[in-house]
Amino acid sequence: MNNFMQYKGYVGSVEFSQQDMLFYGKVLGITSLISYEGIDAESLTSDFYASVDAYLEMCEESNIKPERPYKGSFNVRIAPDLHRRLAIISKKNDVSLNTSVERAIINYIDHEDMLLNRY
């Protein structure tokens, strides 16, 4: 089951409340709260699209720049020894620490994608 939807660059979660017999979700990767709901896949998708559109319209009317999810910058906290080891490897390879982290993430994602698509 795919628990995400995408629209205009925004990614939304898909959840289900058995108690309320309702699908619901929120836009991920931004601090603004954009939520939506529906009784079935069609109404959930429709409300997701409408909620994103309403957010973008509100930003335009208020002359506010809309938040963009996953802008490519985030803070990572790791153990000091791991930080030191990665800095040394980066220096030996004559690349920035950022490049080394990006390469490690790419390798991790490629590995996970391979495992997920295997079945």
DSSP file (Angstrom, degrees, kcal/mol; ACC not computed):
  #  RESIDUE AA STRUCTURE BP1 BP2  ACC     N-H-->O    O-->H-N    N-H-->O    O-->H-N    TCO  KAPPA ALPHA  PHI   PSI    X-CA   Y-CA   Z-CA
    1    1 A M              0   0    0      0, 0.0     2,-0.6     0, 0.0     0, 0.0   0.000 360.0 360.0 360.0 134.4    0.0    0.0    0.0
    2    2 A N        -     0   0    0      1,-0.1     0, 0.0     2,-0.0     0, 0.0  -0.798 360.0-171.0 -88.9 119.8    1.3    3.4   -0.9
    3    3 A N        +     0   0    0     -2,-0.6    11,-1.7    10,-0.0     2,-0.3   0.094  60.6  70.1 -99.8  23.0    0.9    5.7    2.1
    4    4 A F  E     -A   13   0A   0      9,-0.2     2,-0.3    21,-0.0     9,-0.2  -0.973  55.0-164.7-139.7 152.0    1.7    8.9    0.3
    5    5 A M  E     -A   12   0A   0      7,-2.4     7,-3.0    -2,-0.3     2,-0.4  -0.934  11.7-149.9-128.8 155.8    0.3   11.2   -2.4
    6    6 A Q  E     +A   11   0A   0     -2,-0.3     2,-0.3     5,-0.2     5,-0.2  -0.985  20.5 161.1-130.7 141.2    2.0   13.9   -4.4
    7    7 A Y  E >  S-A   10   0A   0      3,-2.3     3,-2.3    -2,-0.4    -2,-0.0  -0.888  71.1 -14.3-159.4 125.6    0.6   17.2   -5.9
    8    8 A K  T 3  S-     0   0    0      1,-0.3     3,-0.1    -2,-0.3    -2,-0.0   0.819 128.6 -50.9  51.9  36.7    2.4   20.3   -7.1
    9    9 A G  T 3  S+     0   0    0      1,-0.3     2,-0.4    59,-0.1    -1,-0.3   0.413 113.8 118.3  85.4  -2.4    5.6   19.2   -5.3
   10   10 A Y  E <   -A    7   0A   0     -3,-2.3    -3,-2.3    58,-0.1     2,-0.5  -0.783  52.8-148.0-100.3 142.8    4.0   18.5   -2.0
   11   11 A V  E     -AB   6  28A   0     17,-0.6    17,-3.4    -2,-0.4     2,-0.4  -0.932  14.5-166.3-111.8 128.9    3.9   15.1   -0.4
   12   12 A G  E     -AB   5  27A   0     -7,-3.0    -7,-2.4    -2,-0.5    15,-0.2  -0.904  14.9-127.9-118.1 145.0    0.9   14.1    1.7
   13   13 A S  E     -A    4   0A   0     13,-2.4     2,-0.4    -2,-0.4    -9,-0.2  -0.431  13.6-144.4 -82.0 161.1    0.5   11.2    4.1
   14   14 A V        +     0   0    0    -11,-1.7     2,-0.3    11,-0.1    11,-0.2  -0.983  27.0 164.4-128.9 119.0   -2.4    8.8    4.0
   15   15 A E  E     -C   24   0B   0      9,-3.0     9,-2.0    -2,-0.4     2,-0.4  -0.836  23.1-143.4-127.3 165.1   -3.8    7.4    7.3
   16   16 A F  E     -C   23   0B   0     -2,-0.3     2,-0.7     7,-0.2     7,-0.2  -0.996   1.2-155.6-135.8 131.9   -7.0    5.6    8.2
   17   17 A S  E  >> -C   22   0B   0      5,-2.9     5,-1.6    -2,-0.4     4,-1.4  -0.917   4.9-171.4-103.8 109.8   -9.0    5.9   11.4
   18   18 A Q  T  45S+     0   0    0     -2,-0.7    -1,-0.2     1,-0.2     5,-0.0   0.873  87.2  56.4 -66.5 -36.4  -11.0    2.7   11.9
   19   19 A Q  T  45S+     0   0    0      1,-0.2    -1,-0.2    -3,-0.1    -2,-0.0   0.913 119.7  29.3 -61.7 -43.2  -12.9    4.4   14.7
   20   20 A D  T  45S-     0   0    0      2,-0.2    -1,-0.2     0, 0.0    -2,-0.2   0.533  99.9-132.1 -93.7  -7.8  -14.1    7.3   12.5
   21   21 A M  T  <5 +     0   0    0     -4,-1.4     2,-0.4     1,-0.2    -3,-0.2   0.947  65.5 128.0  52.6  52.0  -14.1    5.2    9.3
   22   22 A L  E   < -C   17   0B   0     -5,-1.6    -5,-2.9    15,-0.0     2,-0.3  -0.998  57.8-138.1-143.0 137.4  -12.2    8.1    7.7
   23   23 A F  E     +CD  16  38B   0     15,-2.9    15,-2.4    -2,-0.4     2,-0.3  -0.741  35.3 164.2 -88.9 145.6   -9.0    8.5    5.7
   24   24 A Y  E     +CD  15  37B   0     -9,-2.0    -9,-3.0    -2,-0.3     2,-0.3  -0.957   8.2 159.9-153.2 168.4   -6.9   11.6    6.6
   25   25 A G  E     - D   0  36B   0     11,-1.9    11,-1.9    -2,-0.3     2,-0.3  -0.982  22.5-131.8-173.8 179.8   -3.5   13.0    6.2
   26   26 A K  E     - D   0  35B   0     -2,-0.3   -13,-2.4     9,-0.2     2,-0.3  -0.980  35.1 -94.6-146.4 156.8   -1.2   16.0    6.2
   27   27 A V  E     -B   12   0A   0      7,-2.5     3,-0.4    -2,-0.3     7,-0.3  -0.570  45.1-143.3 -73.8 133.1    1.4   17.6    4.0
   28   28 A L  E     +B   11   0A   0    -17,-3.4   -17,-0.6    -2,-0.3     3,-0.1  -0.620  68.9  34.2 -97.9 154.0    4.9   16.4    5.0
   29   29 A G  S    S+     0   0    0      1,-0.2    41,-0.6    -2,-0.2     2,-0.3   0.532  97.4  84.6  86.7   7.4    8.1   18.3    5.0
   30   30 A I  S    S-     0   0    0     -3,-0.4    -1,-0.2     2,-0.2     4,-0.1  -0.930  72.0-132.5-134.9 161.6    6.8   21.8    6.0
   31   31 A T  S    S+     0   0    0     -2,-0.3    -1,-0.1    -3,-0.1     2,-0.1   0.775  81.8  91.5 -85.7 -26.7    6.0   23.6    9.2
   32   32 A S  S    S-     0   0    0      1,-0.1     2,-0.8     2,-0.0    -2,-0.2  -0.400  82.7-121.4 -64.7 144.3    2.6   24.9    8.1
   33   33 A L        +     0   0    0     -7,-0.1     2,-0.5    -2,-0.1    -1,-0.1  -0.812  37.1 169.4 -93.8 113.0   -0.2   22.5    8.9
   34   34 A I        +     0   0    0     -2,-0.8    -7,-2.5    -7,-0.3     2,-0.3  -0.961  13.2 171.2-121.1 109.6   -2.1   21.4    5.8
   35   35 A S  E     +D   26   0B   0     -2,-0.5     2,-0.3    -9,-0.2    -9,-0.2  -0.764   8.9 176.5-119.9 165.3   -4.5   18.6    6.5
   36   36 A Y  E     -D   25   0B   0    -11,-1.9   -11,-1.9    -2,-0.3     2,-0.3  -0.964   5.2-168.2-159.1 164.5   -7.2   16.8    4.6
   37   37 A E  E     +D   24   0B   0     -2,-0.3     2,-0.3   -13,-0.2   -13,-0.3  -0.971   5.9 174.1-155.6 167.4   -9.7   14.0    4.9
   38   38 A G  E     -D   23   0B   0    -15,-2.4   -15,-2.9    -2,-0.3     3,-0.1  -0.960  37.9-124.4-172.1 159.5  -12.1   11.8    2.9
   39   39 A I  S    S+     0   0    0     -2,-0.3     2,-0.3   -17,-0.2   -15,-0.1   0.618  97.1  10.8 -87.4 -13.0  -14.4    8.8    3.2
   40   40 A D  S  > S-     0   0    0    -17,-0.1     4,-2.5     1,-0.1     5,-0.2  -0.908  92.0 -86.6-152.0 177.6  -12.7    7.1    0.3
   41   41 A A  H  > S+     0   0    0     -2,-0.3     4,-2.5     1,-0.2     5,-0.2   0.883 123.0  51.5 -60.2 -40.5   -9.6    7.4   -2.0
   42   42 A E  H  > S+     0   0    0      1,-0.2     4,-2.3     2,-0.2    -1,-0.2   0.935 113.4  42.2 -65.0 -46.7  -11.3    9.7   -4.4
   43   43 A S  H  > S+     0   0    0      2,-0.2     4,-2.2     1,-0.2    -6,-0.2   0.851 114.0  52.7 -71.4 -32.8  -12.6   12.2   -1.7
   44   44 A L  H  X S+     0   0    0     -4,-2.5     4,-2.3     2,-0.2    -2,-0.2   0.944 111.9  45.6 -64.2 -47.3   -9.2   12.0    0.1
   45   45 A T  H  X S+     0   0    0     -4,-2.5     4,-2.5    -5,-0.2    -2,-0.2   0.914 112.6  51.0 -62.1 -43.6   -7.3   12.9   -3.0
   46   46 A S  H  X S+     0   0    0     -4,-2.3     4,-2.4     1,-0.2    -1,-0.2   0.906 111.9  46.1 -61.6 -43.3   -9.7   15.6   -3.9
   47   47 A D  H  X S+     0   0    0     -4,-2.2     4,-2.5     2,-0.2    -1,-0.2   0.857 110.3  54.6 -70.3 -34.4   -9.4   17.2   -0.5
   48   48 A F  H  X S+     0   0    0     -4,-2.3     4,-2.3     2,-0.2     5,-0.2   0.957 111.3  44.5 -59.7 -51.5   -5.6   16.9   -0.6
   49   49 A Y  H  X S+     0   0    0     -4,-2.5     4,-2.6     1,-0.2    -2,-0.2   0.926 114.8  48.7 -59.2 -46.2   -5.5   18.8   -3.9
   50   50 A A  H  X S+     0   0    0     -4,-2.4     4,-2.6     1,-0.2    -1,-0.2   0.874 110.5  51.2 -63.3 -38.1   -8.0   21.4   -2.7
   51   51 A S  H  X S+     0   0    0     -4,-2.5     4,-2.2     2,-0.2    -1,-0.2   0.902 111.6  46.2 -67.8 -41.8   -6.0   21.9    0.6
   52   52 A V  H  X S+     0   0    0     -4,-2.3     4,-2.5     2,-0.2    -2,-0.2   0.937 114.0  48.8 -65.0 -45.7   -2.7   22.4   -1.2
   53   53 A D  H  X S+     0   0    0     -4,-2.6     4,-2.5     1,-0.2    -2,-0.2   0.909 111.0  50.1 -59.8 -43.0   -4.4   24.8   -3.7
   54   54 A A  H  X S+     0   0    0     -4,-2.6     4,-2.5     2,-0.2    -1,-0.2   0.898 110.4  50.4 -63.2 -40.8   -6.0   26.7   -0.8
   55   55 A Y  H  X S+     0   0    0     -4,-2.2     4,-2.3     2,-0.2    -2,-0.2   0.936 112.2  46.6 -61.5 -47.0   -2.6   27.0    0.9
   56   56 A L  H  X S+     0   0    0     -4,-2.5     4,-2.2     1,-0.2    -2,-0.2   0.890 113.1  49.3 -64.7 -39.6   -1.0   28.3   -2.2
   57   57 A E  H  X S+     0   0    0     -4,-2.5     4,-2.8     2,-0.2    -1,-0.2   0.907 110.2  51.0 -64.3 -42.4   -3.8   30.8   -2.8
   58   58 A M  H  X S+     0   0    0     -4,-2.5     4,-2.1     1,-0.2    -2,-0.2   0.904 110.4  49.5 -62.3 -41.9   -3.6   32.0    0.8
   59   59 A C  H  <>S+     0   0    0     -4,-2.3     5,-3.2     2,-0.2     4,-0.4   0.917 112.3  47.8 -62.8 -43.1    0.1   32.6    0.4
   60   60 A E  H ><5S+     0   0    0     -4,-2.2     3,-1.0     3,-0.2    -2,-0.2   0.928 112.7  47.8 -64.4 -45.3   -0.4   34.5   -2.8
   61   61 A E  H 3<5S+     0   0    0     -4,-2.8    -1,-0.2     1,-0.2    -2,-0.2   0.837 116.2  44.4 -64.6 -33.5   -3.1   36.7   -1.4
   62   62 A S  T 3<5S-     0   0    0     -4,-2.1    -1,-0.2    -5,-0.2    -2,-0.2   0.389 110.8-121.6 -91.2   2.7   -1.0   37.4    1.7
   63   63 A N  T < 5 +     0   0    0     -3,-1.0     2,-0.4    -4,-0.4    -3,-0.2   0.895  65.0 143.4  55.6  43.0    2.1   38.0   -0.4
   64   64 A I      < -     0   0    0     -5,-3.2    -1,-0.2    -6,-0.2    -2,-0.1  -0.916  56.5-118.6-112.8 137.3    3.9   35.2    1.5
   65   65 A K        -     0   0    0     -2,-0.4     3,-0.1    -3,-0.1     2,-0.0  -0.637  36.4-121.0 -73.9 123.5    6.3   32.8   -0.1
   66   66 A P        -     0   0    0      0, 0.0     2,-0.1     0, 0.0    -1,-0.1  -0.347  27.3-107.0 -66.1 144.3    4.9   29.3    0.2
   67   67 A E        -     0   0    0      1,-0.0   -37,-0.1    -2,-0.0     0, 0.0  -0.445  29.7-146.6 -66.5 142.7    7.0   26.8    2.1
   68   68 A R        -     0   0    0     -2,-0.1     3,-0.4    -3,-0.1     2,-0.1  -0.961  16.0-126.2-112.9 127.4    8.6   24.2   -0.2
   69   69 A P  S    S+     0   0    0      0, 0.0   -39,-0.1     0, 0.0   -40,-0.1  -0.386  83.2   9.2 -71.9 148.8    9.1   20.7    1.2
   70   70 A Y        +     0   0    0    -41,-0.6     4,-0.1     1,-0.1   -40,-0.1   0.935  67.0 177.1  52.5  61.6   12.4   19.0    1.2
   71   71 A K        -     0   0    0     -3,-0.4    -1,-0.1     2,-0.2     3,-0.1   0.483  53.7-101.4 -77.8  -1.5   14.5   22.0    0.1
   72   72 A G  S    S+     0   0    0      1,-0.2     2,-0.4     0, 0.0    -1,-0.1   0.602  91.1  98.3  96.9  12.2   17.7   20.0    0.4
   73   73 A S        +     0   0    0      2,-0.0     2,-0.3     0, 0.0    -2,-0.2  -0.991  37.4 143.0-136.7 127.9   19.0   21.2    3.7
   74   74 A F        -     0   0    0     -2,-0.4     2,-0.3    -3,-0.1     0, 0.0  -0.985  43.7-110.2-157.1 157.2   18.6   19.6    7.1
   75   75 A N        -     0   0    0     -2,-0.3     2,-0.4     2,-0.0    -2,-0.0  -0.719  27.7-165.4 -92.4 140.4   20.7   19.2   10.3
   76   76 A V        -     0   0    0     -2,-0.3     2,-0.5     2,-0.0    -2,-0.0  -0.991   5.9-157.2-126.4 131.0   22.0   15.8   11.2
   77   77 A R        +     0   0    0     -2,-0.4     2,-0.3     0, 0.0    -2,-0.0  -0.937  23.5 164.2-109.0 125.2   23.3   14.9   14.6
   78   78 A I        -     0   0    0     -2,-0.5    -2,-0.0     1,-0.0     5,-0.0  -0.852  45.5 -75.8-132.9 168.5   25.8   11.9   14.8
   79   79 A A     >  -     0   0    0     -2,-0.3     4,-2.2     1,-0.1     3,-0.3  -0.371  42.5-121.1 -63.9 142.4   28.3   10.5   17.2
   80   80 A P  H  > S+     0   0    0      0, 0.0     4,-2.6     0, 0.0     5,-0.2   0.857 112.3  53.6 -55.0 -38.5   31.5   12.5   17.5
   81   81 A D  H  > S+     0   0    0      2,-0.2     4,-2.5     1,-0.2     5,-0.2   0.901 109.0  48.4 -65.6 -39.4   33.6    9.5   16.5
   82   82 A L  H  > S+     0   0    0     -3,-0.3     4,-2.4     2,-0.2    -1,-0.2   0.892 111.1  51.3 -65.2 -39.9   31.5    9.0   13.4
   83   83 A H  H  X S+     0   0    0     -4,-2.2     4,-2.3     2,-0.2    -2,-0.2   0.927 111.3  47.7 -60.7 -46.7   31.8   12.7   12.5
   84   84 A R  H  X S+     0   0    0     -4,-2.6     4,-2.2     2,-0.2    -2,-0.2   0.930 112.2  48.6 -61.3 -47.2   35.6   12.5   12.9
   85   85 A R  H  X S+     0   0    0     -4,-2.5     4,-2.3     1,-0.2    -1,-0.2   0.904 112.7  47.9 -61.6 -42.2   35.9    9.3   10.8
   86   86 A L  H  X S+     0   0    0     -4,-2.4     4,-2.6     1,-0.2    -1,-0.2   0.886 109.6  53.1 -67.6 -38.0   33.7   10.8    8.0
   87   87 A A  H  X S+     0   0    0     -4,-2.3     4,-2.3     2,-0.2    -2,-0.2   0.897 110.2  48.3 -62.7 -40.3   35.8   14.0    8.0
   88   88 A I  H  X S+     0   0    0     -4,-2.2     4,-2.6     2,-0.2    -2,-0.2   0.932 112.2  47.7 -66.3 -45.8   39.0   12.1    7.6
   89   89 A I  H  X S+     0   0    0     -4,-2.3     4,-2.0     1,-0.2    -2,-0.2   0.908 111.6  51.5 -61.1 -42.0   37.5   10.0    4.7
   90   90 A S  H  <>S+     0   0    0     -4,-2.6     5,-2.4     1,-0.2     4,-0.4   0.924 110.6  47.9 -61.0 -45.0   36.3   13.2    3.1
   91   91 A K  H ><5S+     0   0    0     -4,-2.3     3,-1.2     1,-0.2    -2,-0.2   0.920 110.4  51.3 -63.1 -44.4   39.7   14.8    3.3
   92   92 A K  H 3<5S+     0   0    0     -4,-2.6    -1,-0.2     1,-0.3    -2,-0.2   0.849 113.7  45.0 -61.3 -34.3   41.4   11.7    1.9
   93   93 A N  T 3<5S-     0   0    0     -4,-2.0    -1,-0.3    -5,-0.2    -2,-0.2   0.411 110.7-124.6 -89.9   1.3   39.0   11.7   -1.0
   94   94 A D  T < 5S+     0   0    0     -3,-1.2     2,-0.3    -4,-0.4    -3,-0.2   0.888  70.7 119.4  56.1  44.0   39.4   15.5   -1.5
   95   95 A V      < -     0   0    0     -5,-2.4    -1,-0.2    -6,-0.1    -2,-0.1  -0.902  68.1 -95.9-130.4 162.4   35.6   16.1   -1.2
   96   96 A S     >  -     0   0    0     -2,-0.3     4,-2.0     1,-0.1     5,-0.1  -0.306  31.4-115.0 -72.6 160.9   33.5   18.1    1.3
   97   97 A L  H  > S+     0   0    0      1,-0.2     4,-2.4     2,-0.2     5,-0.2   0.887 119.1  56.7 -60.2 -39.5   31.9   16.6    4.3
   98   98 A N  H  > S+     0   0    0      1,-0.2     4,-2.6     2,-0.2    -1,-0.2   0.908 105.2  50.4 -59.5 -43.7   28.6   17.4    2.6
   99   99 A T  H  > S+     0   0    0      1,-0.2     4,-2.4     2,-0.2    -1,-0.2   0.898 110.1  50.4 -62.8 -41.0   29.5   15.5   -0.5
  100  100 A S  H  X S+     0   0    0     -4,-2.0     4,-2.2     2,-0.2    -1,-0.2   0.908 111.6  47.4 -63.9 -41.8   30.5   12.4    1.6
  101  101 A V  H  X S+     0   0    0     -4,-2.4     4,-2.4     2,-0.2    -2,-0.2   0.917 111.6  51.1 -65.1 -43.1   27.1   12.6    3.5
  102  102 A E  H  X S+     0   0    0     -4,-2.6     4,-2.5     1,-0.2    -2,-0.2   0.914 110.4  48.9 -60.8 -43.3   25.2   12.9    0.2
  103  103 A R  H  X S+     0   0    0     -4,-2.4     4,-2.5     2,-0.2    -1,-0.2   0.905 110.7  50.7 -62.6 -41.7   27.0    9.9   -1.3
  104  104 A A  H  X S+     0   0    0     -4,-2.2     4,-2.2     2,-0.2    -2,-0.2   0.905 111.2  48.3 -63.5 -41.1   26.3    7.8    1.8
  105  105 A I  H  X S+     0   0    0     -4,-2.4     4,-3.0     2,-0.2     5,-0.2   0.913 110.2  51.6 -65.9 -42.5   22.6    8.8    1.7
  106  106 A I  H  X S+     0   0    0     -4,-2.5     4,-2.9     1,-0.2     5,-0.2   0.930 110.7  48.6 -59.0 -46.0   22.5    7.9   -2.1
  107  107 A N  H  X S+     0   0    0     -4,-2.5     4,-2.1     2,-0.2    -1,-0.2   0.904 112.9  48.2 -61.3 -41.3   24.0    4.5   -1.3
  108  108 A Y  H  X S+     0   0    0     -4,-2.2     4,-2.6     2,-0.2    -2,-0.2   0.939 113.7  45.8 -64.3 -47.9   21.6    3.9    1.5
  109  109 A I  H  X S+     0   0    0     -4,-3.0     4,-3.0     1,-0.2     5,-0.2   0.917 112.2  50.9 -64.1 -43.7   18.5    4.9   -0.6
  110  110 A D  H  X S+     0   0    0     -4,-2.9     4,-2.1    -5,-0.2    -1,-0.2   0.909 111.7  48.7 -59.6 -41.5   19.7    2.8   -3.6
  111  111 A H  H  X S+     0   0    0     -4,-2.1     4,-2.1    -5,-0.2    -2,-0.2   0.932 113.4  45.9 -63.4 -47.2   20.1   -0.2   -1.3
  112  112 A E  H  X S+     0   0    0     -4,-2.6     4,-2.7     1,-0.2     5,-0.2   0.905 111.7  51.9 -64.3 -41.7   16.7    0.3    0.2
  113  113 A D  H  X S+     0   0    0     -4,-3.0     4,-2.3     1,-0.2    -1,-0.2   0.904 108.7  51.6 -60.8 -40.7   15.0    0.8   -3.1
  114  114 A M  H  < S+     0   0    0     -4,-2.1     4,-0.5    -5,-0.2    -1,-0.2   0.917 112.1  45.9 -62.7 -43.1   16.7   -2.4   -4.4
  115  115 A L  H >< S+     0   0    0     -4,-2.1     3,-0.7     1,-0.2     4,-0.5   0.907 113.5  48.8 -66.6 -41.6   15.3   -4.3   -1.4
  116  116 A L  H >< S+     0   0    0     -4,-2.7     3,-0.6     1,-0.2    -2,-0.2   0.861 113.2  46.6 -67.4 -35.8   11.8   -2.9   -1.7
  117  117 A N  T 3< S+     0   0    0     -4,-2.3    -1,-0.2     1,-0.2    -2,-0.2   0.475  94.0  80.7 -86.1  -1.8   11.6   -3.6   -5.4
  118  118 A R  T <         0   0    0     -3,-0.7    -1,-0.2    -4,-0.5    -2,-0.2   0.795 360.0 360.0 -73.5 -29.1   12.8   -7.1   -5.0
  119  119 A Y    <         0   0    0     -3,-0.6    -1,-0.2    -4,-0.5    -2,-0.1   0.422 360.0 360.0-103.6 360.0    9.5   -8.5   -3.9
